[in-house]
Amino acid sequence: MLYTLVIICCYTQIAAATPPPPEYRVAYLLPNPVGPYFNQSVNLGFLVSSPHNNTGACPAFPQLSEYRASRNFTYAKTGDPYFSEVWYFNNGDSFATGRNELMTYVQEHGIISPVTLDLSEDLAQTGDPYIAGLHATRVNATAYRANDTSGYFIAFSTDFFPGENYYIAYYGTVGRSDPGNATPQIKTLIMSCFPGFVEGRAYTFDPVLPLTTTTSRPAGLSFFAAAFAIAICAAVCFFGRQ
């Protein structure tokens, strides 16, 4: 409970501050799978690298946006590598262009299919009341399988910052074409950032029209993340030193 209160206080300070410039916003969707996001008594969790504000992920996808970041992970129990890559767009035209470029790339290099990820059990198993109570339990995603990675893309718009805000994020394996038993680990990466980021915000998966702060919030969406605020603080500090 104390941990959660500290996080909420940290987030309150972030929310009250001047919104960060676009180059810092990309790191908000990089996972930070630590603390209550896994059962520490039975799970060693992940070794987490520092964020890269360029093409530090492996394998690398197209540039898509000038606002791009990645992070690498090692699942401590097995030593298997994972990674995440995130692109941020602050206008609808650049988002549409980037999404089209990405779809062309993944269709040429692998197999894609629409899926809905259910994070409800994963969030509940953390044992943390606040995280278990996050509302974004179902995530519309695109499954991707290629020779060098398998994982999930998430594309959405949000009113988290003033104006237009679009994200494309990938969470997946390195060097594996079949997710197999890696899906729980990938879902842990996703749930350590996405449900908390959209808590209490309006958001739309695979948006067609721009979503701005004037858009009304959908009924039932009232959420924000525990441990997420600490991840933001760390990411902003990292990029501020670049």
NORRA-V551160 format. One record per residue. D_FIRST is the distance of its C-alpha to the first C-alpha in Angstrom with 2 decimals. Layout:
D_FIRST  D_FIRST
This chain:
0.00  3.81  5.33  5.10  6.26  8.69  9.94  10.61  12.43  14.31  15.38  16.54  18.78  20.13  20.93  22.70  24.81  28.14  27.83  28.52  31.97  32.55  32.72  29.05  27.82  28.80  26.00  23.29  24.12  24.22  21.65  19.09  18.18  15.86  12.55  10.92  14.14  15.94  15.80  16.33  18.03  20.80  20.83  21.68  20.77  22.76  24.54  24.20  27.02  27.07  27.96  31.69  33.13  36.27  37.36  35.40  34.52  36.79  38.42  38.81  39.31  41.44  40.49  40.02  38.52  38.69  34.89  33.89  31.39  30.58  28.43  29.21  27.11  28.03  26.55  26.26  27.24  30.54  31.20  31.77  31.59  29.93  29.92  28.95  31.20  30.49  33.00  32.44  35.16  35.50  38.46  39.57  42.79  41.26  38.63  41.44  43.51  40.75  39.80  43.50  43.99  41.08  42.34  45.79  44.46  42.38  45.21  47.58  45.45  43.67  42.83  40.39  39.28  36.90  33.86  30.74  27.65  25.34  21.75  20.34  20.38  19.13  16.01  15.48  16.08  13.16  11.13  8.16  8.32  8.51  11.00  12.75  13.35  15.16  18.75  20.94  21.47  25.23  26.64  30.38  31.58  34.81  35.16  37.29  39.26  41.56  43.14  40.58  37.27  35.65  32.63  31.65  32.33  30.34  32.12  30.76  30.97  28.29  28.16  25.33  27.93  31.06  34.06  34.38  31.79  32.41  30.85  32.21  29.98  30.90  28.84  30.95  32.64  35.21  38.60  38.05  39.84  38.17  34.38  34.85  31.75  30.12  28.82  25.41  24.92  26.12  23.77  20.81  22.20  22.53  19.16  17.50  19.24  21.08  18.78  16.44  19.58  21.16  18.29  19.97  23.17  26.62  27.74  30.75  31.49  34.91  35.87  39.53  39.47  37.55  34.25  33.67  31.46  34.02  33.15  31.45  28.15  28.60  27.54  24.23  22.77  19.70  17.06  15.43  13.49  10.27  11.87  15.08  15.19  15.24  17.97  19.88  19.87  21.22  23.72  25.03  25.52  27.36  29.65  30.25  31.90  34.24
